[in-house]
Amino acid sequence: MNCVLAIDIGGTKLAAALVDEAGSVLRSATRPTPRTEVMAALTALIAEVTVDGPPPLAVGIGCAGPLDLAEGTVSPVNMPSWRGFPLRDEVQALTGLPTVLAGDAQCFALGEHWLGAGQGSRALLGIVVSTGIGGGLVIDGAPILGPTGNAGHVGHMSVDPYGERCECGGRGCVERYASGPNMARWATENGWTPGRPTGTPTGKPGEPADEPTGEPAVAPVDTPAGGPTGQPPGGPTDTRTGRPVDTRAGGPTREPAGGAMDAASGGPTAEPADARALARDAAAGDPVAVAAFERGTRALAGMIASVTAGVEVTTVVIGGGVSAAGKVLFGPLERALDDIAGLPFVRAVRIQPSTLRVRAGLAGAASLAWRHHTHSP
């Protein structure tokens, strides 16, 4: 039976599988990504999947980036032991097989196009909304990788040139507003505590805010009524005490270094202030949690409208951990896109949740390998 070896490499998990031409997984295995000696762990994983199995014809690798396709190197942000690591050549030497490399989000898009929610689409944008935001484009069945392999970095498209400074060094990046940790960060800064109803949020719900409280503004920006934090007159109040809530840096809404604190007892809360808790509270109607998702999805909608206008995307497939929020994410996203998009072909774009979910990356890596095998001389 003909098959290829698919490998999916992320900051928390390594996965590998033998995949046939129809996309069926013949054998697979996973293991945690170690802090160091990642190649040793990957070597053991490949051996586990391939031993006594049908010999693969080629290898496809999806890996967290940044990467350099020309050199075949990777420098994943969450894997500090790999900087300029020659992953493609290492795997090719290990397996003796033709090996092709792409970004993990690009493989997500390719997998959804082959076997998932994007089947049949002539122009697909795949978006992974998780700790960060990644993306990939598949046009007429082919992945668009770019000269160095970094095309599709939609998380670092700017939706507000006067907006918040992103971790990447840019300003107003989608990721700063719409990634799971950044939505939870904004909600926490605006008075949200997991499992407790909050008062009126600062900033305009559904709009990217100006510089976050506690960080100096580098450029002048238009600020909502109520002052530079966008806080309505009077400010938010604690629904238990009726007292004003301090949203300045170092105030009660700022999470202490040791973790979020329980205001009633002074001890640490039992639940982390993360995207999972934020989604649950938004579904329950917490106004700050709802506003965090509206703000994040408006940034996503601006990016989707821009990519669609530039490339004429017809289908957008969204996966990643935050997409598990379901209607809490997709509802405000559709409303925001309806408001932002103008041209008919932009308004016509279809947004779908991932159907492959965690399997999309491996499916895309397998598709990459099959394409390479089929088109090789």
N, C-alpha and C positions, 0 to 999 in steps of 0.2 A: 504494500500500500504506500502510495506517495504521500509525503508529508513534509512540513517545514518546522523548524524550531523557532518559536516565538518567545521573546524575553521582554518582561516589563520591569523596569527598575525605578523605584521611588525612594523617598527618604525614610519610609517606614517599612516597606515590604519589597522583596524580590519575588518574582513569579516567572515561571517558564512552563511551556506546553508544547507538545507535538500536535500540529493542526493539519487536517487534510484539506483537499481542494474545495470541499463544500463548507468548510469552516467548523467541522466537528473536532472537538478536542479528544485526542486519543489517549494522552497521558498528561498529567500536570502536577505541579508541586509549588509550594511557596515556603518562604522562611523570612524572618525579620531581617531588616537591613542593619548590619552591625555598624558601629561608629568607625571602626578601622578594619582593615583586611577585607574590604568588600569584595575584591576579586576572588579571594579564596572561598568566600561564601558562595559567590556566583558559580565558581568552578564546581563546587560540590553539588549545587542545585542542578546544573546542566547534566552532570553525571547521573544524578538521581532520575532525571526525566528520560534520558536517552539510553541508559543501560538496558540491554536486551530488548530494545524497542526497534521499530522500523527506522532505518537510517534516513535522516532528514536530507533534503536537497539543498537547502539554504537556511540562513538565519536572519530573522528580523528583530531589531532591538528598538524598543521605545524607552527613552530615558529622560528623567527630569533634566532641565537645562539650567543655564545656557549651554549650547554645544557649538561645535565648529565642524560642519559636514566635510569641508574640504580636507581637514586634518583627521577627521574621525575621532575628535576629542570631546570630552564632556567635563563640565564644572558645576555639578548640581549644587544649588544653594544650600540644601539641607544635608549635604554629604561632604563635610569639610576635608576629608582625606582624599577626595578626588578633585584636583584642580588641573585642568588641561590633561586629564587622564585619557590615554589612547585606547578607549574602550573598543572601538570597531576592530582595530588591529589585534588587540589582545584576544577577543572572542574568535576572530578568524584564525589566529594561530592555534588556539585551543581546540577548535572543532575541525579545522581544515576545510571549512565550507565558505562559499561566498556569503558575505555578511553586509547587511545594510542597516543604517542607523537613522532614527528620526526622534523628534521630541515626543514626550509622553502624551501631551495634549493633541499633537498632530496624529498620533496613533489612535487616540480616543475618537477623533473625527473620522479617521479612515475606517475604524472598526464599526462605528455607527452607520457609516455609509454602506459598508459591505453587508452587515448582518443585522443592523439595528433600526432605529427610528428614522435614519436618513436614507434608507434604501430607495433607489430610483431618483434621488435628487440630482439635478445637473450642477447645482452650485450650493454647497453645504458649508456652514460654519459650525464647528463643534466648540463648545465652551465648557471648561471645567471650573466650577465655582467651589472652592474649598479653602484651604489655608491661604492659598494664593488664587489667582485667576489665570488660566492658560487657554489657548485656543488653537484651532487648526482649520485650514481650508481645504476642501476637496472640490475641484472644478473639473467637470466632465470626467469624473472617475479617477482623476489623478491628484495626489496630494501636492499642494503648493508649499514647498519647503524654503525657498529663498536661497540666495548665494551662500550663506553660511549655515543654513538650516534653522533659522530663527523666525521665519515668517509665521504669522498667526499669533504674535505676542499681544493679543488684544487686551490683556489685563493692564498693559502699560500704555494704552492709548489714552490721551488726555481728554477728559470731558469737561474740564474747567481750567483754563490757562491761569486763572488767579486762585486756584483751589489749594487744597492741602498739599504739603510736601510729602511725596511718596518715599517709601523705604528704598526705592531704586535710585532716588536722587531727582526724579522728575517731579512735576507739579500737576495735580488734578487727575492722577491716573485712576482708572476704573477700580483697580485693586484696592486703592486706599479707601474707597467708599463701599465696595460690594463684596469683598472677601469675608469669610466667616469671622475671623478674628477682628477685622476692622469694623464690621457692623456691631459686634459685641462691645468693642472698645468705645465706639460712639455712644451706644446705649448706656454703658456704665458711666461715662462722663456726664450723661444727661439724666442721671438719677435712677437708672434701672438696677434692680437687684433681683436675681433669679427667684421666681416663685412669689414675688410680692407686687401688688399693683402699684404703679407709679403715677405721678401727677403729669402736668403738661410738659412735654419735651421742649428743650431749647432747639432753635433752628427751625426752618420751615420744613414740615414733613414732606418727604418726597423730593427735596432739593438738596444737592450737595452743599454742605455748610461751608463757611469760611474757615480760616485757620482754627484748629481745635484749641479749646481753652488750655492755657498753660504753655502754648507755643507762640513765639512772636510772629507777627505777620511780616513777610518780606516785601510784599507788594501791596499797594492799596487795593481794597476790594469794596464792592457794594455790600452793605450790611443790612440785614432785615431790621425793622423797627424794634427798638428795645435795646440797642447797643451792639457792640462788635461780636458778642457771643451769639447773637440771634435770639436772645432770651426774651420772651414776651414781657411786657410791663408787669412788675410784681414778682416775676420769676416763678419756677415750679415750687410746689409745696409738698411736704411729706404727708401722704394721705392718712397716716396713723396719728400724727401729732398736730397737723395743720400749720406747722412752722415752715418758713422758707428753707429751701435746700440750697446749700452753697455749691455751685458748679465750678468754682475757680480751681486752678491747679492746687493740689494739696488739700482741698476741701473734702467733706464727707463722701462725695460721689466719686472721688478719685480712689482707685483701688490701692491699698497700701502694699508695700513691697512683699509682705508675707502672704498676700492673697486677699480676696474680698473679705470684709469683716461684717459680722452680724451686729447691726447698730444696737439691738436690744441687749445683747449679752456681752459684746466686746470680743467674742471669740470668732474664729474662722467659720464661714458658712460651710455647710455640708456639700454644696453643689458649686461647681465652677461656673463662672459667668462666661459661657462659651456660646457658639452659634446654635448648638442643639437646644440649650435652655432658652435662648432668645426666640427660636422658632416656636417652641412650645408656648411661651408666654405671649407671643404675637398671635398665635391661634386662639388663645384664651382672651384676647382683646386688650392686653396691656398696651396703653397708648404709646409709650416710649419704644417698646419692642416693635409695635406696628410701624411707627415712624422710622425706625432703623431699617426695616425691610423696604419701606417706600423710598427712603433715601438711596439705599443701595441699588434697588431695582431701577430707579430712574437713571442712575449712572450706567447700569447695564444697558438700558434701553437706548441711551444716547450713543453708546458704542455700537450696538447692533444696527441702529439707523445709519450711522456713519459707514460701517463696513458694507452694509447693503447698498447704500448709494454709490460706493466706490467700486464694488465687485459684482453687484446685482445678485446677491445671495438670495436663494428662494426658500431655504430651510435652515433653521437654527436648532441644533440639538444641545440641550444643557444637561450636564451630569456633574459629578463631584458631590461631596458630602452635604453641601448646603442645599443642593437640589432636592434632597430628601424632605425638605420643608414643605414640598407640594404646593398647595394653593396659596400658602403664606408667601411664597416666592413668585409663583407663576401668575397669580391674580394681579398684584400690583405691577408686575412687569408688563403684562399685556395692556393694562390701562395706561401706563407711562409711555409705551411705544405708540399707542393709539394717539396720544397727545403730541408726541415729538415728531413722528413720521409725517411727511407731507406728500411727497411724490407717490403716485399710485403703485409703482413697482416696489417702493420701499414699504408701503403699507400692506402690500400683499405677502410679505415674508411670513412663513409659518414657524411658530416656536413649539418645539416638542421636548418633553423630558426624555432622557436616555432610557432605552429599554435594555441595553446590555449592562449598564451600571459598571461594576468593578471588572467585568469581563471585557469591556470595550478596548482597553489598552492592549491586552494580549491579542484580541481579534485584529486590531489594527497592525500590530507588529507582524502577525501572520500574513495579513494582506500585503504588507510591505515586502515580505520575503517572497511571496508568490509572484508579485509584480516583477521583482528583481530577477527571479528565476525565469519567468516567461519572456521577459524582454532582453535578457542577456544573450549575446551572440553565441 
